[in-house]
Amino acid sequence: MNVLVTGGTGFIGSKLVDKLVNRGAQVTCLLRQGSISNPAAKTVTGDLIYPDFIIPDEEFDVVYHLAAAWPGEKDKKILKAVNYDGTVNLFSLLKDKAKFIVYVSGLGVFGNPGDIVDENSQLKPNTEYAKVRLEAQKYLESSCKEHGISFSVAFLGDVYGNGGWFKNILVERLKKGSFRMPGSGEYYRSFVHVDDVVSALESIAEKNAINQSFVIADSTPVRFKDFVNVVCKELGVKYPGTIPTILAKAVMGGDFINLLTTSIKTSNAKIAKLCDFMYKSYTEGVPSTISEMKS
Ligand SMILES: NC(=O)c1ccc[n+]([C@@H]2O[C@H](COP(=O)([O-])OP(=O)(O)OC[C@H]3O[C@@H](n4cnc5c(N)ncnc54)[C@H](OP(=O)(O)O)[C@@H]3O)[C@@H](O)[C@H]2O)c1
């Protein structure tokens, strides 16, 4: 299988690239100057904001589009430039080379659903960040249709594992005593271990699950405070103090805190039919991740 991955140097993308390479796929990573990817992958150096780079003239069975600016990015121009314009630029470089594009997004596009979210739930983003992500998704979906390219979208829950926000924002700050719980922590979140995200993304391609959407989260939505409590117990640190959400927004950005503090519970019934989750619940995944971090 010939695969192109954008965001292949990031938390999720690097693990996806490792797994694809180990499975014998031919992998090309799009990365920015100075970033490093798995040495077994071919690389294309380029920034999605400036499409002045060339993607090799090959046919890619699958393109995983993970590159994105994160919701903590406070500069709205950068958010749009990377997450929307970057997607448009990518498509213009790939439209004659891709057979199937898998767009990786998040649950923020469902807004504040109030009900269990699944693939049939309404997309109703209520942050600038998620609005731009949805515009990019719609652009890709319609452009793929127009060009006869298969398209699917993966809506990821909050992805934890040995890296990303879980390590850098939660674990490191809990260890230093500098993490503060935004608001009450009573809001529900849907988590998923990074290894299960990688398996799910792989299964979508392997099983040719084209022109579909998937909610990718584990089977156990949980209040954020209960999740953090388990992390604290595993780390052997005290449960953190709280910070009013208004102050948290000033520090971390309004969109990031709005996304985090919105209750969201998901059903993973559809993706669970396509692949087996290693960690059905954070109660298994968090201890395993913390022990991996300690070793
Ligand atoms: N982590 C989560 O909990 C979570 C939850 C829901 C959805 N998602 C989605 O999953 C995807 C991957 O998330 P992640 O946590 O792995 O992100 P990440 O660690 O922040 O990685 C972001 C990736 O995007 C690349 N990138 C950023 N700007 C770029 C640009 N202008 N041109 C080319 N590449 C650029 C980065 O490359 P460099 O190495 O050059 O910086 C990096 O490889 C994102 O689309 C994210 O929205 C993540």
The ligand as an SDF file (V2000), in Angstrom:
LIG
                    3D

 48 52  0  0  0  0  0  0  0  0999 V2000
   -4.4600   14.9480   20.0020 N   0  0  0  0  0  0  0  0  0  0  0  0
   -5.7770   14.9410   20.1850 C   0  0  0  0  0  0  0  0  0  0  0  0
   -6.2780   14.7480   21.3120 O   0  0  0  0  0  0  0  0  0  0  0  0
   -6.6970   15.1290   19.0110 C   0  0  0  0  0  0  0  0  0  0  0  0
   -8.0850   15.0830   19.2330 C   0  0  0  0  0  0  0  0  0  0  0  0
   -8.9430   15.2620   18.1480 C   0  0  0  0  0  0  0  0  0  0  0  0
   -8.4320   15.4750   16.8720 C   0  0  0  0  0  0  0  0  0  0  0  0
   -7.0800   15.5310   16.7070 N   0  0  0  0  0  0  0  0  0  0  0  0
   -6.5720   15.7920   15.3550 C   0  0  0  0  0  0  0  0  0  0  0  0
   -5.6060   14.8240   14.9880 O   0  0  0  0  0  0  0  0  0  0  0  0
   -4.6130   15.4270   14.1630 C   0  0  0  0  0  0  0  0  0  0  0  0
   -3.2370   15.1540   14.7390 C   0  0  0  0  0  0  0  0  0  0  0  0
   -3.1990   15.6110   16.0810 O   0  0  0  0  0  0  0  0  0  0  0  0
   -1.8540   15.5410   16.9500 P   0  0  0  0  0  0  0  0  0  0  0  0
   -2.2640   15.6270   18.3750 O   0  0  0  0  0  0  0  0  0  0  0  0
   -0.9900   14.4320   16.4760 O   0  0  0  0  0  0  0  0  0  0  0  0
   -1.1950   16.9390   16.5320 O   0  0  0  0  0  0  0  0  0  0  0  0
    0.2860   17.4790   16.7560 P   0  0  0  0  0  0  0  0  0  0  0  0
    1.0940   16.5790   17.6140 O   0  0  0  0  0  0  0  0  0  0  0  0
    0.1300   18.9060   17.1880 O   0  0  0  0  0  0  0  0  0  0  0  0
    0.9110   17.4410   15.2950 O   0  0  0  0  0  0  0  0  0  0  0  0
    0.5300   18.3750   14.3260 C   0  0  0  0  0  0  0  0  0  0  0  0
    1.1960   17.9900   13.0320 C   0  0  0  0  0  0  0  0  0  0  0  0
    0.7960   18.9340   12.0350 O   0  0  0  0  0  0  0  0  0  0  0  0
    1.9420   19.3920   11.3530 C   0  0  0  0  0  0  0  0  0  0  0  0
    1.7400   20.7490   10.8750 N   0  0  0  0  0  0  0  0  0  0  0  0
    1.3060   21.8170   11.5900 C   0  0  0  0  0  0  0  0  0  0  0  0
    1.2640   22.9080   10.8160 N   0  0  0  0  0  0  0  0  0  0  0  0
    1.6660   22.5170    9.5810 C   0  0  0  0  0  0  0  0  0  0  0  0
    1.8470   23.1980    8.3420 C   0  0  0  0  0  0  0  0  0  0  0  0
    1.6140   24.5230    8.2330 N   0  0  0  0  0  0  0  0  0  0  0  0
    2.2790   22.4970    7.2720 N   0  0  0  0  0  0  0  0  0  0  0  0
    2.5470   21.1720    7.3760 C   0  0  0  0  0  0  0  0  0  0  0  0
    2.4050   20.4740    8.5250 N   0  0  0  0  0  0  0  0  0  0  0  0
    1.9790   21.1510    9.6090 C   0  0  0  0  0  0  0  0  0  0  0  0
    3.0480   19.3240   12.4010 C   0  0  0  0  0  0  0  0  0  0  0  0
    4.2840   19.2870   11.7280 O   0  0  0  0  0  0  0  0  0  0  0  0
    5.6490   19.8530   12.3400 P   0  0  0  0  0  0  0  0  0  0  0  0
    6.3770   18.6740   12.8850 O   0  0  0  0  0  0  0  0  0  0  0  0
    6.3330   20.4650   11.1950 O   0  0  0  0  0  0  0  0  0  0  0  0
    5.2810   20.8600   13.4100 O   0  0  0  0  0  0  0  0  0  0  0  0
    2.7220   18.0170   13.0990 C   0  0  0  0  0  0  0  0  0  0  0  0
    3.2200   16.9230   12.3830 O   0  0  0  0  0  0  0  0  0  0  0  0
   -4.9490   16.9200   14.0780 C   0  0  0  0  0  0  0  0  0  0  0  0
   -5.6750   17.1440   12.9080 O   0  0  0  0  0  0  0  0  0  0  0  0
   -5.8390   17.1230   15.3000 C   0  0  0  0  0  0  0  0  0  0  0  0
   -6.7370   18.1950   15.1600 O   0  0  0  0  0  0  0  0  0  0  0  0
   -6.1990   15.3640   17.7310 C   0  0  0  0  0  0  0  0  0  0  0  0
  1  2  1  0
  2  3  2  0
  2  4  1  0
  4  5  1  0
  4 48  2  0
  5  6  2  0
  6  7  1  0
  7  8  2  0
  8  9  1  0
  8 48  1  0
  9 10  1  0
  9 46  1  0
 10 11  1  0
 11 12  1  0
 11 44  1  0
 12 13  1  0
 13 14  1  0
 14 15  2  0
 14 16  1  0
 14 17  1  0
 17 18  1  0
 18 19  2  0
 18 20  1  0
 18 21  1  0
 21 22  1  0
 22 23  1  0
 23 24  1  0
 23 42  1  0
 24 25  1  0
 25 26  1  0
 25 36  1  0
 26 27  1  0
 26 35  1  0
 27 28  2  0
 28 29  1  0
 29 30  1  0
 29 35  2  0
 30 31  1  0
 30 32  2  0
 32 33  1  0
 33 34  2  0
 34 35  1  0
 36 37  1  0
 36 42  1  0
 37 38  1  0
 38 39  2  0
 38 40  1  0
 38 41  1  0
 42 43  1  0
 44 45  1  0
 44 46  1  0
 46 47  1  0
M  CHG  2   8   1  16  -1
M  END
$$$$
